């Protein structure tokens, strides 16, 4: 099996996704993760255009794009930048440093932290998305967990060209390329790399990299 590259362009179509600056001067895709906080401090729009249903809890430094709906019981702590026409469903918990592009679903009883969801990414039911990036059109089945911390607390490593490489990060979940799908109740271990359009079967405990197909 051909090893995946680790550049952002190996996973994502970078044109027109709205957060191009995050990808600038990046050689390894996981280098985006520690940049999210500073990026939000610099670029987070003021005000909000989303619609709140009932009384969800919305912290300061939260921007909701036009057409976005936040259901009762959701908690957005912020900082967070949510694009247009997104759904933040009942019970969703958005912690610090969350960015979602247009048309995303952040769903029931799902938790998000220091992550980037590109346009059309769906994490709709009982998901954990921590220190991770979901590409355009990615779908996480119910119960999918992107684990972001090793039990031994060591720096997370990834496999690059057949060699294990240290990322320098102790919190790093998964990079899931455009159009990939992850089946229900799968667990992606820290530092997982999933190619565009790849499919991971339900119930899988995944370690390492997954090529297309």
C-alpha positions in Angstrom: 0.0 0.0 0.0 1.3 3.4 -1.0 2.0 5.6 2.1 0.1 8.8 2.4 1.8 12.1 2.1 1.5 14.5 5.0 1.0 17.8 3.3 -2.4 19.5 3.6 -3.0 19.1 -0.2 -2.7 15.3 0.2 -6.0 15.5 2.2 -7.9 18.6 1.3 -9.0 20.7 -1.7 -7.6 24.0 -0.3 -9.2 26.3 -2.8 -12.2 28.4 -1.7 -12.7 26.8 1.7 -12.5 30.1 3.5 -9.7 29.6 5.9 -6.7 29.5 3.6 -4.5 31.4 6.0 -4.5 28.4 8.4 -2.9 26.3 5.7 -0.2 28.9 4.7 3.4 27.9 5.3 2.4 24.5 6.5 4.5 21.4 5.4 2.9 18.8 7.7 -0.9 18.9 8.0 -1.0 18.5 11.8 0.9 21.8 12.2 -2.5 23.5 11.7 -3.8 22.3 15.1 -1.7 24.6 17.3 -2.5 27.6 15.0 -6.2 27.5 15.4 -6.3 29.5 18.7 -4.2 32.4 17.3 -6.1 32.4 14.0 -9.4 32.8 15.8 -8.1 35.7 17.9 -7.0 37.5 14.8 -9.9 36.8 12.4 -13.0 35.9 14.3 -15.9 38.1 12.9 -17.9 40.3 15.2 -21.6 39.8 15.8 -23.6 36.8 14.7 -26.2 36.0 12.1 -27.4 32.6 13.3 -30.8 31.6 14.7 -31.1 30.4 18.3 -34.0 28.0 19.1 -35.0 28.1 22.7 -32.1 29.0 25.0 -28.9 27.3 24.0 -25.8 28.5 26.0 -23.6 30.7 23.8 -20.3 32.1 25.3 -18.5 35.2 24.2 -16.3 35.1 21.1 -18.7 33.0 19.1 -19.7 33.8 15.5 -22.6 32.1 13.8 -23.0 32.5 10.0 -26.2 33.3 8.2 -28.7 30.4 8.1 -27.1 28.5 10.9 -29.4 27.1 13.5 -28.5 26.3 17.2 -31.0 24.0 18.9 -32.0 24.0 22.6 -29.5 22.3 24.9 -26.4 23.1 22.8 -23.4 24.8 24.6 -20.9 26.8 22.5 -18.2 27.9 24.9 -16.0 29.6 22.3 -14.0 30.9 20.7 -15.8 29.4 17.8 -16.4 30.4 14.2 -19.4 28.6 12.6 -20.1 29.1 8.9 -23.4 29.5 7.0 -26.3 27.0 7.0 -24.9 24.8 9.7 -26.8 22.8 12.3 -25.7 22.8 16.0 -28.0 20.2 17.4 -29.4 19.5 20.8 -26.7 18.4 23.3 -23.7 19.5 21.2 -20.8 20.8 23.2 -18.4 23.0 21.4 -15.4 23.8 23.6 -12.6 26.2 22.8 -11.2 26.8 19.3 -13.7 25.3 17.0 -14.0 26.2 13.3 -16.8 24.9 11.1 -17.2 25.7 7.4 -20.5 26.1 5.6 -23.1 23.4 5.8 -21.6 21.4 8.7 -23.6 19.4 11.2 -22.3 19.3 14.8 -24.7 16.9 16.4 -26.5 15.4 19.3 -24.3 14.6 22.3 -21.2 15.3 20.3 -18.1 17.1 21.7 -15.7 19.3 19.7 -12.4 20.9 20.8 -9.6 22.6 18.9 -10.8 21.3 15.6 -11.5 22.4 12.0 -14.4 21.0 10.0 -14.4 22.0 6.4 -17.6 22.6 4.4 -20.2 19.9 4.5 -18.5 17.8 7.2 -21.0 15.9 9.4 -20.5 14.7 13.0 -24.1 14.2 13.8 -24.5 11.6 16.6 -22.5 10.8 19.8 -19.1 11.8 18.3 -15.9 13.1 19.9 -13.8 15.4 17.6 -10.7 16.6 19.5 -7.6 18.2 17.9 -8.6 17.0 14.5 -9.5 18.1 11.0 -12.4 16.8 9.0 -12.4 17.5 5.3 -15.2 18.6 3.0 -18.1 16.2 2.9 -16.7 13.9 5.6 -19.3 11.8 7.5 -18.7 10.3 10.9 -21.2 7.5 11.8 -22.9 7.4 15.2 -20.5 6.9 18.1 -17.3 7.6 16.1 -14.5 8.7 18.4 -11.4 10.5 17.3 -9.1 9.8 20.2 -6.5 12.5 20.8 -4.3 11.5 23.7 -2.1 8.5 24.2 -2.6 6.6 27.5 1.1 6.9 28.3 1.0 10.7 27.6 3.9 10.5 25.1 4.2 12.7 22.0 2.0 11.4 19.2 3.8 9.9 16.2 2.6 9.3 12.7 3.8 7.0 9.9 5.4 9.0 7.1 7.0 7.0 4.1 7.2 3.9 6.3 8.9 5.7 9.2 7.4 6.9 12.5 7.7 10.6 12.9 7.1 12.6 16.1 4.6 15.4 15.6 5.6 17.3 18.7 2.0 17.2 19.9 0.6 15.4 22.9 -3.0 16.2 21.7 -3.7 15.1 18.2 -6.7 13.1 17.0 -7.1 12.5 13.3 -6.8 14.0 9.9 -9.8 12.8 7.8 -9.5 13.7 4.1 -12.2 15.1 1.8 -15.2 12.8 1.2 -14.1 10.1 3.6 -16.6 8.1 5.7 -16.1 6.5 9.1 -18.6 3.8 10.2 -20.6 3.7 13.4 -18.7 3.1 16.7 -15.3 3.2 15.0 -12.4 4.5 17.1 -9.5 6.3 15.4 -6.4 6.3 17.6 -4.3 9.4 18.1 -2.4 10.5 15.0 -4.6 8.7 12.5 -4.4 9.8 8.9 -7.3 9.0 6.6 -7.1 9.6 2.9 -9.7 11.4 0.8 -12.7 9.2 0.0 -11.5 6.4 2.2 -14.0 4.2 4.1 -13.5 2.8 7.6 -15.9 0.0 8.5 -18.2 0.2 11.6 -16.7 -1.0 14.8 -13.1 -0.7 13.6 -10.3 0.2 16.0 -8.0 2.1 13.6 -4.3 2.8 14.1 -2.1 4.5 11.6 -3.0 5.5 8.1 -5.9 4.6 5.8 -5.6 4.9 2.0 -8.5 5.3 -0.4 -10.8 2.4 -0.8 
